[in-house]
Amino acid sequence: MHAIWSCPSLMQVWSVNFGWLISEAGKATCFLDVLKLCSERSNLVDLLAMTVTQIWTRRNKLRVGDDVPPLGLINQLASVNLQEFHQSSLNPPKAPLLPKDIKWLPLPTNWVKINFDGATFAASSSAGLGAIIRNDLGLVMAAFTQPIPLPTSVEMVEVLAARSALCFAKDLGFSKLIVEGDSKIAIHALTNDDLFSSSFGHIIKDIKRLSSTLENVIFSHTHRQGNRVAHGMARMACNFSLFQSWMEDVPPGVKAVYLSEIFH
């Protein structure tokens, strides 16, 4: 009761969304009473449970000396994780049609853009990662598709796709990158430092560490329409059992499968 509810330090957390519950549960003697009251008086039980999870996880990390987010971020982390849970439990909605075509914008000289995406295949309990690299003229340099076991959430698939895309670009020798995807949650996590405690926080940390080894990396969000080829690469993963890559420029004598052959 004290560790997750009545501790004075936690009032800054609970007062944001549950100020009314603090008042009404003043005589509660155990947290089960608080939970029942919340269930009877509101539809916020899921948010309450996710907030408790964040508080308890933070407490356990403190006990072993790990870094933890400040209490002021608990509500934000709880909301993001609840959204992630709901999205992974439902079929993803169809993307709305955009009123205008998304056009290619020129990159700075010697930069490349790598678009990434993920796809899920419920029937086979698997997922696909895909990415395509274009140079500053918009010409395709390379692409890959990769099948993986199905992760726990859609967002996990997206950040895994981002990490694979970054590793792929680094292996090919690119060091000035714009990394672009259509997942708002994934891009937000990659451009901010407030989601390290999420279920995919360890992957975000790994991506940021990898980014620090390159000259310049910029993460950017695009709509689904601007990410169609990367999505197509991710969907192709169901046709393979291993990582597959294609490159437009190859050494003499090496047989290559060109992207123009794949998409026509």
Secondary structure, DSSP 4 states (H G I P E B T S, - for coil): -IIIII-GGGHHHHHHHHHHHHHHTTT-SSHHHHHHHHHHH-S-HHHHHHHHHHHHHHHHHHHTT-----GGGHHHHHHHHHHHHHHHHSPPPPPPPPSSPPPP-PPPTT-EEEEEEEEEEGGGTEEEEEEEEE-TTS-EEEEEEEEEE--SSHHHHHHHHHHHHHHHHHHTT--EEEEEES-HHHHHHHH-SS-TTSTTHHHHHHHHHHHTTSSEEEEEE--GGGGHHHHHHHHHGGG-SS-EEEESS--TT-----HHHH--
